[in-house]
Amino acid sequence: MKYVLVIPDGCADEPQPALGGRTPLEAARVPHMDEVARRGVCGLTDHVPASMPSGSDVGTMSLFGYDPLVDHTGRAPLEAAAQGIELGPHDWAIRCNLVTVEDGRMKSFTAGQVPSEVGRELIGLMQRSCCGDPHWRFQPGVSYRNLLLYRARDRKAPFADDTYTVPPHDITGQPIDEHLPMGSGACDLRALMERSRELFAESPANCRRVERGEPPVSQIWLWGQGRAPALEPFRDRFGVRGAVITAVDLLRGIGRLVGFDIIEVPGATGYTDTDYAAKGRYAIETLRQTDFVVVHVEATDEASHEGDAEAKVQALERIDADIVRPVLAHLDTLEAARLLICPDHPTFLRTRTHSHGMVPFAMCGAGIEPDSASAYDEHSAGATGDVIPAGHNLMPRLIGSIP
């Protein structure tokens, strides 16, 4: 049996006035996703427990079949794993976004999608400013996504379970003073954030950006702290080998921790300009070598963060035409295969941030008898009455014998 999971990140949403009272999934032309729903089962599930912050770290862990209430230790350790960074038992990893703050408000949690080379230069400034302290290590990543590591060595880490931070994409347009770190270790994080403002204000990289009319990187934003999780290998849990296609370090990290192969696709950007067709081609090719392939697309989530309903609809249509269509056609040539489409969480255009709540899934393939669904969207999924309250139980349904 072969399996494919397509994750249109954050695609679930509310009805939009700009879309005639329809959700983006209802407004988008997605005939191949609809075909998956017609051939198989469609329903609702919830990947983010109410007691946890909504995000792809929690939602994807659930999608992969792991209970986030048991296995989740923080977002940043997953991204550290993506870069091959090993954390000691007392080490911590912290997300380090490069952001633009204007008049005390979070203007851009990506600093205008700052190029990676600029990010490396600025992260280098931060590392040099901490060179006298061996416990702190700034690690450059991709674009605005970077890491801060706390290596405990012979010292107890300043962080604890009460350390509280806020994702910058949750506070776009809001005053940052109301969302600064709190709890254990907060004074250290705030001091580093303040230091970044001073360093970045005079950096050559920022000066060049201002001269070109681009948004400056005004500071770092620290959040998503945690220690390394211990996840059972996916093959041990479900009996199949897996691989993941994504442009996002977070997904790579979870994939590495559960033993997936990480498939790099040229042109995959983690944004709305990603090469959708390349992801479709690589998914089919990868499926020839392994049992289970995850295809993750960040574009729908990014469109929501920008409040762009049209871009979200367009991203859904590209996922449908360039990924679901060829993958479904390939699976039809195999003796036994199943396809699952499901986002990790809702991301509302109205709030421009991740939300809690049910998301629609559609699943078809060998041994799955069709239900009453005729389309893939929130309302059609809700009408079937097929509800999986705890999302981590969806993966056993895909790979197990339960139709």
C-alpha positions as CSV (number, residue, x, y, z in Angstrom):
1,M,0.0,0.0,0.0
2,K,1.2,3.5,-0.8
3,Y,0.0,6.6,1.0
4,V,0.1,10.4,0.4
5,L,-0.8,13.2,2.7
6,V,-1.3,16.7,1.2
7,I,-1.3,19.5,3.8
8,P,-2.6,22.9,2.5
9,D,-1.4,24.7,5.6
10,G,-4.0,26.8,7.4
11,C,-6.4,26.6,4.5
12,A,-9.5,26.2,6.7
13,D,-11.3,29.5,7.2
14,E,-14.5,31.4,7.8
15,P,-17.0,32.7,5.2
16,Q,-15.5,35.9,3.6
17,P,-17.5,38.9,2.5
18,A,-14.9,39.5,-0.2
19,L,-15.7,36.0,-1.5
20,G,-19.5,36.4,-1.5
21,G,-19.9,34.8,1.9
22,R,-18.0,31.7,0.9
23,T,-14.9,30.3,2.6
24,P,-11.7,30.2,0.4
25,L,-12.2,26.4,-0.1
26,E,-15.7,27.0,-1.3
27,A,-14.7,29.9,-3.6
28,A,-11.7,28.1,-5.1
29,R,-12.0,25.9,-8.2
30,V,-10.6,22.6,-6.7
31,P,-12.2,19.8,-8.8
32,H,-9.6,17.3,-7.9
33,M,-9.9,17.8,-4.1
34,D,-13.7,17.5,-4.7
35,E,-13.0,14.3,-6.5
36,V,-11.2,12.9,-3.5
37,A,-14.2,13.8,-1.3
38,R,-16.6,12.2,-3.8
39,R,-14.6,9.0,-4.1
40,G,-14.1,8.5,-0.4
41,V,-14.9,10.0,3.0
42,C,-15.0,13.6,4.2
43,G,-15.2,14.9,7.7
44,L,-13.9,17.2,10.4
45,T,-11.1,16.8,12.9
46,D,-9.2,19.0,15.4
47,H,-5.4,18.9,15.5
48,V,-4.8,21.6,18.2
49,P,-6.0,20.9,21.7
50,A,-7.7,23.9,23.3
51,S,-5.1,24.1,26.1
52,M,-2.2,24.6,23.5
53,P,-1.4,27.5,21.2
54,S,-2.5,27.0,17.7
55,G,0.4,26.5,15.2
56,S,1.9,24.2,12.7
57,D,4.2,22.6,15.3
58,V,1.2,21.3,17.3
59,G,-1.1,20.7,14.2
60,T,1.5,18.8,12.2
61,M,2.6,16.6,15.1
62,S,-1.1,15.6,15.4
63,L,-1.4,15.1,11.6
64,F,1.6,12.7,11.7
65,G,-0.2,10.7,14.4
66,Y,1.4,11.9,17.6
67,D,-0.6,13.3,20.5
68,P,0.7,16.9,21.0
69,L,-0.5,16.8,24.6
70,V,2.0,14.0,25.2
71,D,4.8,14.6,22.7
72,H,5.0,18.4,22.1
73,T,7.8,20.3,24.0
74,G,8.0,23.5,21.9
75,R,8.3,24.8,18.4
76,A,11.9,25.8,18.2
77,P,13.4,22.4,19.1
78,L,11.6,21.0,16.0
79,E,13.3,23.6,13.8
80,A,16.6,22.9,15.4
81,A,16.2,19.3,14.4
82,A,15.6,20.4,10.8
83,Q,19.0,22.0,10.8
84,G,20.6,18.9,12.3
85,I,21.2,20.6,15.6
86,E,21.2,18.2,18.6
87,L,20.0,19.5,21.9
88,G,21.4,18.2,25.2
89,P,18.9,17.2,27.9
90,H,19.1,20.6,29.5
91,D,19.5,22.8,26.4
92,W,16.8,25.0,25.0
93,A,16.0,26.3,21.5
94,I,14.1,29.5,20.8
95,R,12.7,30.8,17.6
96,C,14.4,34.1,16.5
97,N,12.3,36.0,13.9
98,L,13.6,39.0,12.1
99,V,10.8,41.5,12.2
100,T,9.8,45.1,11.4
101,V,8.3,47.1,14.2
102,E,7.1,50.6,13.4
103,D,5.7,53.1,16.0
104,G,5.8,50.3,18.6
105,R,3.6,48.0,16.5
106,M,4.4,44.7,14.8
107,K,4.4,45.8,11.1
108,S,5.8,42.7,9.6
109,F,6.7,39.4,11.3
110,T,8.9,38.5,8.2
111,A,10.6,41.9,7.9
112,G,9.2,42.0,4.3
113,Q,10.4,38.4,3.6
114,V,14.0,39.5,4.3
115,P,16.6,37.7,2.1
116,S,18.6,34.9,3.8
117,E,21.9,36.7,3.1
118,V,20.7,39.8,5.0
119,G,19.4,37.6,7.8
120,R,22.8,35.9,8.1
121,E,24.5,39.2,8.4
122,L,22.2,40.4,11.1
123,I,22.3,37.2,13.1
124,G,26.0,37.4,12.9
125,L,25.9,40.7,14.6
126,M,23.9,39.2,17.4
127,Q,26.3,36.3,17.8
128,R,29.3,38.6,18.0
129,S,27.5,40.7,20.7
130,C,27.2,37.5,22.8
131,C,30.7,36.2,22.2
132,G,31.7,36.5,25.9
133,D,28.9,34.2,27.0
134,P,29.3,30.5,25.8
135,H,25.7,29.6,26.7
136,W,24.1,31.6,23.9
137,R,24.3,30.7,20.2
138,F,22.5,32.4,17.4
139,Q,21.9,30.1,14.5
140,P,21.1,31.6,11.0
141,G,18.2,29.9,9.1
142,V,16.2,30.8,6.0
143,S,14.9,34.4,5.5
144,Y,13.3,35.7,8.7
145,R,13.3,32.3,10.4
146,N,16.3,31.8,12.7
147,L,17.1,30.2,16.0
148,L,18.7,31.1,19.4
149,L,20.1,28.2,21.3
150,Y,20.8,28.1,25.0
151,R,23.5,25.5,25.8
152,A,23.2,24.7,29.5
153,R,26.7,23.3,29.9
154,D,27.4,23.5,33.7
155,R,24.6,26.0,34.4
156,K,20.9,25.6,34.9
157,A,18.8,27.1,32.1
158,P,16.9,30.2,33.0
159,F,13.7,28.9,31.3
160,A,10.9,26.8,32.7
161,D,7.4,25.8,31.9
162,D,6.1,29.2,33.0
163,T,8.2,31.0,30.3
164,Y,5.7,32.7,28.1
165,T,6.2,34.1,24.6
166,V,4.0,35.1,21.8
167,P,4.4,34.3,18.1
168,P,5.0,37.5,16.1
169,H,2.5,36.4,13.4
170,D,-0.2,36.5,16.0
171,I,0.2,40.2,16.7
172,T,0.5,41.9,13.3
173,G,-0.6,45.5,13.7
174,Q,-0.7,45.3,17.5
175,P,1.5,47.1,20.1
176,I,4.5,44.8,20.9
177,D,4.8,46.1,24.6
178,E,1.7,44.1,25.4
179,H,3.2,40.8,24.1
180,L,6.8,40.7,25.3
181,P,8.2,37.6,27.0
182,M,7.1,36.9,30.6
183,G,8.0,34.4,33.3
184,S,11.3,32.6,33.9
185,G,14.1,33.8,31.7
186,A,12.0,36.7,30.3
187,C,14.5,39.3,31.4
188,D,17.2,37.5,29.3
189,L,15.0,37.4,26.2
190,R,13.9,41.0,26.5
191,A,17.5,42.1,26.9
192,L,18.6,40.4,23.7
193,M,15.6,41.8,21.8
194,E,16.5,45.3,23.1
195,R,20.2,44.8,22.1
196,S,19.1,43.8,18.6
197,R,17.3,47.1,18.1
198,E,20.6,49.0,18.9
199,L,22.7,46.8,16.6
200,F,20.3,46.6,13.7
201,A,19.7,50.4,13.6
202,E,23.3,51.0,12.5
203,S,23.9,47.8,10.4
204,P,25.1,48.2,6.8
205,A,22.5,45.6,5.7
206,N,19.6,47.7,7.1
207,C,21.0,50.9,5.6
208,R,21.1,49.3,2.2
209,R,17.5,48.1,2.6
210,V,16.3,51.6,3.6
211,E,18.1,53.1,0.6
212,R,16.2,50.7,-1.7
213,G,12.9,51.5,-0.1
214,E,12.6,48.1,1.6
215,P,11.4,47.6,5.2
216,P,14.2,47.6,7.7
217,V,14.8,44.7,10.1
218,S,14.2,46.6,13.3
219,Q,14.8,43.8,15.8
220,I,14.7,40.1,16.6
221,W,11.6,38.5,18.2
222,L,12.1,35.6,20.5
223,W,9.4,32.9,21.0
224,G,8.5,29.2,20.7
225,Q,11.1,28.1,23.3
226,G,11.4,24.4,24.3
227,R,13.6,21.4,24.9
228,A,14.1,18.4,22.6
229,P,11.2,16.0,22.3
230,A,11.6,12.2,22.2
231,L,9.3,10.9,19.4
232,E,8.8,7.2,18.5
233,P,9.9,6.6,14.9
234,F,7.0,6.7,12.4
235,R,8.0,3.3,11.0
236,D,7.9,1.7,14.4
237,R,4.5,3.2,15.1
238,F,2.8,2.7,11.8
239,G,4.9,0.1,10.0
240,V,5.7,2.2,6.9
241,R,8.6,4.3,5.7
242,G,8.0,8.0,5.1
243,A,9.3,11.1,3.5
244,V,8.3,14.8,3.7
245,I,8.3,17.5,1.0
246,T,8.3,21.0,2.5
247,A,10.1,24.3,2.3
248,V,9.6,25.0,6.0
249,D,12.2,24.1,8.7
250,L,9.5,23.2,11.2
251,L,8.1,20.4,9.0
252,R,11.6,19.2,8.2
253,G,12.4,19.1,11.9
254,I,9.3,17.0,12.8
255,G,10.1,14.8,9.8
256,R,13.7,14.2,11.0
257,L,12.6,13.4,14.5
258,V,10.1,10.7,13.4
259,G,12.6,9.3,10.9
260,F,11.3,10.6,7.6
261,D,13.5,11.3,4.6
262,I,13.6,15.0,3.8
263,I,13.1,15.7,0.1
264,E,14.4,19.0,-1.1
265,V,12.6,20.5,-4.1
266,P,14.1,23.2,-6.2
267,G,11.8,26.2,-6.4
268,A,10.0,25.4,-3.1
269,T,10.0,28.7,-1.2
270,G,7.5,28.4,1.7
271,Y,5.6,31.3,0.2
272,T,2.9,31.9,-2.4
273,D,5.5,31.9,-5.2
274,T,6.5,28.3,-4.5
275,D,6.9,25.8,-7.4
276,Y,3.7,23.8,-6.9
277,A,4.2,21.6,-10.0
278,A,7.7,20.7,-8.8
279,K,6.3,19.5,-5.5
280,G,3.8,17.3,-7.4
281,R,6.5,15.8,-9.6
282,Y,8.8,15.1,-6.6
283,A,5.9,13.5,-4.7
284,I,5.3,11.0,-7.4
285,E,9.0,10.2,-7.8
286,T,9.5,9.9,-4.1
287,L,6.5,7.5,-3.8
288,R,8.4,5.1,-6.1
289,Q,11.0,4.8,-3.4
290,T,9.0,4.8,-0.1
291,D,5.6,3.9,1.3
292,F,4.3,7.3,2.5
293,V,4.9,10.8,1.2
294,V,3.8,14.1,2.9
295,V,3.4,17.1,0.7
296,H,3.3,20.3,2.7
297,V,2.4,23.7,1.2
298,E,2.8,26.9,3.3
299,A,1.3,29.3,0.7
300,T,-2.3,29.1,2.0
301,D,-1.1,30.0,5.5
302,E,1.0,32.9,4.3
303,A,-1.9,34.3,2.3
304,S,-4.0,34.3,5.5
305,H,-1.3,36.0,7.5
306,E,-1.3,38.8,4.9
307,G,-5.1,39.0,4.9
308,D,-5.2,38.3,1.2
309,A,-8.3,36.3,0.3
310,E,-7.6,36.3,-3.4
311,A,-4.1,34.9,-2.9
312,K,-5.4,32.2,-0.6
313,V,-7.9,31.1,-3.3
314,Q,-5.2,31.1,-5.9
315,A,-2.9,29.0,-3.8
316,L,-5.7,26.4,-3.2
317,E,-6.3,26.3,-7.0
318,R,-2.6,25.7,-7.6
319,I,-2.4,23.0,-5.0
320,D,-5.4,21.3,-6.6
321,A,-4.1,21.6,-10.2
322,D,-0.4,21.0,-9.7
323,I,-0.2,18.6,-6.8
324,V,-3.5,16.8,-6.1
325,R,-4.3,16.3,-9.8
326,P,-1.1,14.5,-10.8
327,V,-0.7,12.7,-7.5
328,L,-4.3,11.3,-7.7
329,A,-3.7,10.3,-11.3
330,H,-0.6,8.4,-10.3
331,L,-2.2,6.7,-7.4
332,D,-4.9,5.4,-9.8
333,T,-2.2,3.4,-11.6
334,L,-1.2,1.6,-8.4
335,E,-2.6,-1.6,-7.1
336,A,-3.4,-0.2,-3.7
337,A,-3.0,3.4,-2.5
338,R,-4.7,6.0,-0.3
339,L,-4.7,9.9,-0.4
340,L,-5.5,12.2,2.5
341,I,-6.0,16.0,2.2
342,C,-6.1,17.9,5.5
343,P,-4.7,21.2,6.9
344,D,-3.1,21.4,10.3
345,H,-5.2,24.2,11.7
346,P,-7.4,27.1,10.6
347,T,-5.8,30.4,9.7
348,F,-8.4,33.1,9.5
349,L,-8.1,35.9,7.0
350,R,-10.0,38.1,9.4
351,T,-7.5,37.8,12.3
352,R,-4.5,37.0,10.1
353,T,-3.4,34.4,12.6
354,H,-3.7,30.7,13.5
355,S,-6.9,29.6,15.2
356,H,-8.3,26.7,17.1
357,G,-11.1,24.6,15.7
358,M,-12.1,21.9,13.3
359,V,-10.6,21.5,9.9
360,P,-11.9,19.4,6.9
361,F,-10.3,16.2,5.8
362,A,-10.9,14.1,2.7
363,M,-9.6,10.6,2.2
364,C,-10.0,8.1,-0.7
365,G,-8.4,5.0,-2.0
366,A,-8.2,1.2,-1.4
367,G,-10.8,-0.1,1.0
368,I,-12.5,3.2,1.6
369,E,-16.2,3.3,0.8
370,P,-17.7,6.7,-0.3
371,D,-19.9,8.7,2.0
372,S,-22.3,11.5,1.2
373,A,-19.8,14.2,0.5
374,S,-19.7,15.8,-3.0
375,A,-17.1,18.6,-2.4
376,Y,-14.1,19.3,-0.2
377,D,-14.8,22.3,2.0
378,E,-15.7,23.1,5.6
379,H,-19.5,22.9,5.2
380,S,-19.5,19.7,3.1
381,A,-17.2,18.0,5.6
382,G,-19.4,19.1,8.5
383,A,-22.6,17.7,6.8
384,T,-21.3,14.1,6.7
385,G,-21.3,13.8,10.5
386,D,-17.9,12.2,10.4
387,V,-16.0,13.8,13.2
388,I,-12.6,12.8,14.7
389,P,-12.3,15.0,17.9
390,A,-8.6,14.2,18.5
391,G,-6.7,14.8,15.3
392,H,-3.9,12.4,16.0
393,N,-6.4,9.6,15.5
394,L,-6.7,10.5,11.8
395,M,-3.3,9.0,10.8
396,P,-4.2,5.5,12.1
397,R,-7.4,5.7,10.1
398,L,-5.4,6.5,6.9
399,I,-2.8,3.8,7.4
400,G,-4.8,1.3,9.4
401,S,-7.7,-0.9,8.3
402,I,-10.4,1.4,9.5
403,P,-12.2,2.9,6.5
